[in-house]
Structures are given as structure tokens and as C-alpha cells.
Amino acid sequence: WPSVAGVVLLALANTQAGWLAHDYIHGVDSFADRMRFMGPLCAGMSPLWWSDKHNKHHAMTNEIGVDEDIATDPVLFVRAPDPKNDSWHRRIQHLTVPLSFSMLFIVWRTDSIKVLWNELRKKKPRKGAITEAVLLAIHWTLVFALIPWHIIPIYILLSGLITAIITTATHQSEEMFENFNPDFVDNQFRSTRDASVRNPFSKWLWGGMQYQLEHHLFPSMPRSKYPALQPILKKFADVNKVPGGHRSSGAMELVWDNWKLYSEVAHAEPKPGAPPTRGRQHHVTAVP
């Protein structure tokens, strides 16, 4: 039982470290800028890697071929693919979702190391790359020095499961775009849904991500301000007749809808001509 409790507490701590690092890397203020070290030191992830990936997600949410957050195939498909991009695993993806979700932090931490490694091999690495590499080295040294080795992969997998359930539920069941949408506000309202969480533990566990639309429209706003912002955005949606309005569902309903999406895609026939979920470049000339 002590080991089980340790795994759960470490997983929760890892998830919360991720939420805090996410807030700090968004750069709410000068204090947040000084706290960017939390990403590599406490969460084991590179701010350089995260900024490249996450800023694109914010700018072009649910844009097929650009937003890496929905480019999860061939492990998880969010829409029926072209036959040449299909995988046998798609047919059972709804049954293996927990395992796939659990790999989140293993993938993210591996990507962080790869991005930093490639950056450090350049003649002139980007600002902060060396510091991040040192902090990542300290992070993993402390992890292996202080935590029993057999527990490490288990808490990372559990934390990945918790975090992936939250991060995927608020976008994937909403609209996706095959072409660039130049109306940023319209894009966010149509591709994002808030989660209604009622008890204090759930509010803490979601780390502010229950206010997903508020965060996407105002990513540098402190999360403590989002509850006051939500009714303002609801009124904005009503007054401006935004398609779908301000979208919000119960947390468990969101999770269920997300699983149903994976199930529907698993049973769908391949779609010839469907665009790939990654690889398309975005250029400012796309703006009319």
C-alpha cells in the first residue's frame, strides 16, 4: 500500500507540475518568466520544445496538418484517414485508449530531449537551451536518486493517463479545420469546449484547463481570473450569435464523448483523399 500511495501522489504531483509549468511558460508576467525553470526541473520537459508545439496549437487550434495536438495517429486517429495513412491499430484504438494515453509523458519527455539535443548541436543554440539541458539533467538525476526505480515508469504512466484525459477532452470532439481559419476568435469558439467541474478536488486536478476557451482566447491571463471571464464570454457569444455559442459540458460527459469519437473513428471506413494530420506548413500569406 505505501508503494501504491507513493505512485498516486507522484503522478498527481507530476501532473500539477505540468500545469504550473504550462502557466509559467505562457508568460503571464515577469514572475512567470523567472519561473520557466519549473518546466525542465520539476516536470522534466523543455520550454523550447513546449513553446514551439504549444504556441502553434494555440494559434491554429484543430487545424488538420498543423496542430500537433490532434496529430496522434497512427496510435490514435481522430478522423478516418486516407487508406495509405491507415493502421491496423485504428480498429481497436477505442479499446486501448488508456494505454495510449498513459504514454503521454514518455513521448513528451523524449521529444524534449530530442529537441534540446538537436538544438545543442547547432553552431548557435537558441537562448536558454544550455540552461534547459542542465536542468533536465538535474531533474533525472534527482528522480533516479530519490525514487525507487520500479516506481518511476508507473507514476509517469499514471500521470500521463490523467493528463491526457484532460488535455484531449476539450478539443477533439469539436470542429476541425482542413483549411486555415483567419478568424482567430471564431476558430477558438468552434474548436474548444469548457468542462464543468463541481468539487474542489476536480477543480484542482484539472489545473485551470476546465476553462479551456478562456485560456485559449487569453493565454497569458492568470487562471484565477477565468471564472470571472467565463460569463463575459458567454454574453459575447450570445450577443454576436457565435455558432454553437459558449460550449461547456460536464467533465465526465466530455471524457465519454471523447471515447465515443475514438470508437466511431475505429469503426469508420478509410476516407480516400483525407488530408494527413501532420506535415502541412502554414504561411502568413494564407491570411486574406
C-alpha positions as CSV (number, residue, x, y, z in Angstrom):
1,W,0.0,0.0,0.0
2,P,2.8,2.5,0.7
3,S,4.1,2.0,-2.9
4,V,0.6,2.4,-4.3
5,A,0.1,5.6,-2.4
6,G,3.5,6.8,-3.5
7,V,2.7,6.2,-7.1
8,V,-0.6,8.1,-6.9
9,L,1.0,11.0,-5.1
10,L,3.9,11.2,-7.5
11,A,1.5,11.0,-10.5
12,L,-0.6,13.8,-9.1
13,A,2.5,15.9,-8.3
14,N,3.8,15.4,-11.8
15,T,0.5,16.4,-13.4
16,Q,0.3,19.6,-11.3
17,A,4.0,20.4,-12.1
18,G,3.0,20.2,-15.7
19,W,0.0,22.6,-15.3
20,L,2.2,25.1,-13.4
21,A,5.0,24.9,-15.9
22,H,2.4,25.4,-18.6
23,D,1.1,28.6,-16.9
24,Y,4.6,29.9,-16.4
25,I,5.9,29.2,-19.9
26,H,2.9,31.1,-21.3
27,G,4.5,34.2,-19.6
28,V,1.7,35.7,-17.5
29,D,4.2,38.3,-16.1
30,S,7.8,38.8,-15.2
31,F,7.5,36.4,-12.2
32,A,6.2,33.7,-14.6
33,D,9.2,34.3,-16.9
34,R,11.5,33.8,-14.0
35,M,9.7,30.5,-13.1
36,R,10.2,28.9,-16.6
37,F,12.8,26.7,-15.0
38,M,10.0,24.6,-13.4
39,G,9.4,23.0,-16.8
40,P,12.7,21.2,-17.1
41,L,13.5,21.0,-13.4
42,C,10.2,19.8,-11.9
43,A,8.2,18.5,-14.9
44,G,11.1,17.1,-17.0
45,M,10.1,19.0,-20.1
46,S,11.8,21.6,-22.3
47,P,10.2,25.1,-22.5
48,L,11.8,25.4,-26.0
49,W,10.1,22.3,-27.2
50,W,6.9,23.1,-25.5
51,S,6.7,26.7,-26.8
52,D,7.2,25.5,-30.4
53,K,4.5,22.9,-30.1
54,H,2.0,24.6,-27.9
55,N,2.1,28.1,-29.5
56,K,1.2,26.5,-32.8
57,H,-1.7,24.7,-31.1
58,H,-3.0,28.0,-29.7
59,A,-2.6,29.9,-32.9
60,M,-4.2,27.2,-35.2
61,T,-6.3,25.0,-32.9
62,N,-7.7,21.9,-34.5
63,E,-6.2,22.8,-37.9
64,I,-5.6,19.5,-39.7
65,G,-1.9,19.1,-40.7
66,V,-0.7,21.9,-38.4
67,D,-2.0,21.4,-34.9
68,E,0.2,18.6,-33.4
69,D,-2.2,18.0,-30.5
70,I,-4.6,16.2,-32.9
71,A,-1.8,14.5,-34.9
72,T,-1.8,11.4,-32.7
73,D,-2.0,8.8,-35.4
74,P,-1.0,6.0,-36.0
75,V,-1.7,5.4,-32.3
76,L,-4.9,7.3,-32.0
77,F,-6.9,8.6,-35.0
78,V,-9.3,11.5,-34.5
79,R,-10.9,11.1,-38.0
80,A,-11.0,8.4,-40.7
81,P,-7.7,8.5,-42.6
82,D,-6.7,8.1,-46.3
83,P,-6.1,4.3,-46.9
84,K,-2.4,4.9,-47.4
85,N,-2.1,6.5,-43.9
86,D,-4.3,3.9,-42.1
87,S,-3.1,1.5,-39.4
88,W,-4.4,-1.9,-38.2
89,H,-4.4,-0.4,-34.7
90,R,-7.2,2.1,-35.6
91,R,-9.7,-0.8,-35.5
92,I,-9.1,-1.3,-31.8
93,Q,-8.0,2.2,-30.7
94,H,-11.1,2.7,-28.5
95,L,-10.1,-0.4,-26.5
96,T,-6.5,0.6,-26.0
97,V,-7.1,4.3,-25.2
98,P,-5.9,4.1,-21.5
99,L,-2.6,2.5,-22.6
100,S,-2.2,5.1,-25.4
101,F,-3.0,8.0,-23.1
102,S,-0.5,6.7,-20.5
103,M,2.3,7.2,-22.9
104,L,1.9,10.9,-23.0
105,F,4.7,12.0,-20.7
106,I,7.0,9.4,-22.0
107,V,6.5,10.8,-25.5
108,W,6.7,14.5,-24.3
109,R,9.9,13.9,-22.2
110,T,11.5,12.0,-25.1
111,D,10.6,14.8,-27.5
112,S,12.1,17.4,-25.1
113,I,15.4,15.6,-25.0
114,K,15.4,15.2,-28.8
115,V,14.7,18.9,-29.4
116,L,17.4,20.0,-26.9
117,W,19.9,17.6,-28.3
118,N,19.3,18.9,-31.9
119,E,19.5,22.5,-30.6
120,L,22.8,22.0,-28.8
121,R,24.3,20.6,-31.9
122,K,23.8,23.9,-33.7
123,K,26.6,26.4,-34.0
124,K,24.4,28.9,-32.2
125,P,21.8,27.2,-30.0
126,R,18.7,29.2,-29.1
127,K,18.7,31.2,-25.9
128,G,18.1,29.0,-22.8
129,A,18.9,25.7,-24.5
130,I,22.0,25.1,-22.4
131,T,20.3,26.0,-19.2
132,E,17.4,23.8,-20.0
133,A,19.7,20.8,-20.7
134,V,21.4,21.3,-17.3
135,L,18.0,21.5,-15.6
136,L,16.8,18.4,-17.3
137,A,19.9,16.5,-16.3
138,I,19.3,17.6,-12.6
139,H,15.7,16.5,-12.9
140,W,16.5,13.0,-14.0
141,T,19.4,12.7,-11.5
142,L,17.0,13.6,-8.7
143,V,14.3,11.2,-10.0
144,F,16.6,8.2,-10.1
145,A,18.4,9.1,-6.8
146,L,15.3,9.7,-4.7
147,I,12.6,7.4,-6.2
148,P,12.7,3.6,-6.3
149,W,13.4,2.7,-9.9
150,H,10.5,0.3,-10.2
151,I,8.1,3.1,-9.3
152,I,9.4,5.6,-11.8
153,P,7.7,4.3,-15.0
154,I,4.5,3.5,-13.2
155,Y,3.9,7.1,-11.9
156,I,4.9,8.6,-15.2
157,L,2.4,6.4,-17.0
158,L,-0.4,7.1,-14.5
159,S,0.3,10.9,-14.7
160,G,0.2,10.6,-18.5
161,L,-3.2,8.9,-18.3
162,I,-4.6,11.6,-16.0
163,T,-3.2,14.5,-18.1
164,A,-4.1,13.1,-21.5
165,I,-7.7,12.5,-20.4
166,I,-7.9,16.2,-19.5
167,T,-6.0,17.7,-22.5
168,T,-7.8,15.7,-25.2
169,A,-11.3,16.1,-24.0
170,T,-11.8,19.8,-24.6
171,H,-10.9,19.9,-28.3
172,Q,-11.1,16.7,-30.1
173,S,-14.9,16.3,-30.2
174,E,-15.3,19.8,-31.5
175,E,-14.9,21.1,-35.1
176,M,-11.7,20.5,-37.1
177,F,-10.5,22.6,-40.0
178,E,-8.9,21.4,-43.2
179,N,-8.0,25.0,-44.2
180,F,-6.6,27.9,-42.3
181,N,-9.3,29.9,-40.5
182,P,-8.2,33.6,-40.4
183,D,-10.8,34.5,-37.8
184,F,-8.9,33.6,-34.6
185,V,-11.9,34.2,-32.2
186,D,-14.3,32.2,-34.4
187,N,-11.7,29.4,-34.5
188,Q,-11.4,29.2,-30.7
189,F,-15.2,29.2,-30.1
190,R,-15.8,26.4,-32.6
191,S,-12.8,24.2,-31.7
192,T,-12.9,24.4,-27.9
193,R,-15.3,23.4,-25.1
194,D,-15.1,24.1,-21.3
195,A,-15.5,21.4,-18.7
196,S,-17.9,21.9,-15.8
197,V,-16.2,20.5,-12.7
198,R,-18.0,20.8,-9.3
199,N,-15.9,19.5,-6.5
200,P,-12.7,21.1,-5.1
201,F,-10.5,18.1,-6.0
202,S,-11.6,18.0,-9.6
203,K,-11.0,21.8,-9.9
204,W,-7.5,21.3,-8.6
205,L,-6.9,18.2,-10.7
206,W,-7.9,20.0,-14.0
207,G,-5.4,22.8,-13.2
208,G,-7.4,25.5,-14.9
209,M,-7.9,23.5,-18.1
210,Q,-11.6,23.3,-17.3
211,Y,-11.6,26.9,-18.6
212,Q,-10.2,25.9,-21.9
213,L,-11.9,28.5,-24.1
214,E,-11.0,31.3,-21.7
215,H,-7.4,30.1,-21.7
216,H,-7.2,29.9,-25.5
217,L,-8.6,33.4,-26.0
218,F,-6.4,34.9,-23.2
219,P,-3.5,32.5,-22.7
220,S,-1.4,35.0,-20.7
221,M,-4.2,35.7,-18.2
222,P,-3.8,34.1,-14.8
223,R,-6.0,31.1,-14.4
224,S,-7.5,32.7,-11.2
225,K,-9.3,35.2,-13.4
226,Y,-11.0,32.7,-15.7
227,P,-14.1,32.1,-13.5
228,A,-14.9,35.9,-13.8
229,L,-14.2,35.9,-17.6
230,Q,-16.5,32.9,-18.4
231,P,-19.8,34.8,-18.1
232,I,-18.4,37.6,-20.2
233,L,-17.5,35.2,-23.0
234,K,-21.0,33.6,-22.7
235,K,-22.6,37.0,-23.2
236,F,-20.2,37.8,-26.1
237,A,-21.2,34.6,-27.8
238,D,-24.9,35.3,-27.3
239,V,-24.7,38.9,-28.5
240,N,-22.6,38.1,-31.5
241,K,-24.5,34.9,-32.3
242,V,-21.4,32.8,-32.4
243,P,-22.1,29.3,-33.9
244,G,-22.5,26.9,-31.1
245,G,-22.2,29.6,-28.5
246,H,-20.0,29.2,-25.5
247,R,-19.7,25.4,-25.3
248,S,-19.5,23.7,-22.0
249,S,-20.2,20.1,-20.8
250,G,-19.8,18.1,-17.6
251,A,-16.3,16.7,-17.1
252,M,-17.4,13.1,-17.3
253,E,-19.6,13.8,-20.3
254,L,-16.6,15.3,-22.1
255,V,-14.5,12.2,-21.4
256,W,-17.3,10.0,-22.6
257,D,-17.7,12.0,-25.8
258,N,-14.0,11.8,-26.4
259,W,-14.1,8.0,-26.1
260,K,-17.1,7.8,-28.4
261,L,-15.1,9.8,-31.0
262,Y,-12.3,7.2,-30.9
263,S,-14.9,4.4,-31.2
264,E,-16.7,6.0,-34.1
265,V,-13.4,6.5,-36.0
266,A,-12.3,3.0,-35.2
267,H,-15.4,1.6,-36.9
268,A,-15.3,4.1,-39.9
269,E,-14.2,3.1,-43.3
270,P,-11.0,4.8,-44.6
271,K,-11.6,8.0,-46.5
272,P,-9.7,8.4,-49.8
273,G,-8.2,11.9,-50.1
274,A,-8.4,12.7,-46.3
275,P,-5.5,15.1,-45.5
276,P,-2.8,13.8,-43.2
277,T,-2.8,15.2,-39.7
278,R,0.8,16.4,-39.8
279,G,3.2,18.0,-42.2
280,R,1.3,20.8,-43.7
281,Q,3.1,24.2,-43.4
282,H,1.3,27.4,-42.5
283,H,2.3,30.6,-44.1
284,V,1.2,34.2,-43.3
285,T,0.2,34.5,-47.0
286,A,-2.8,32.4,-46.1
287,V,-4.3,35.4,-44.4
288,P,-6.5,37.2,-46.9
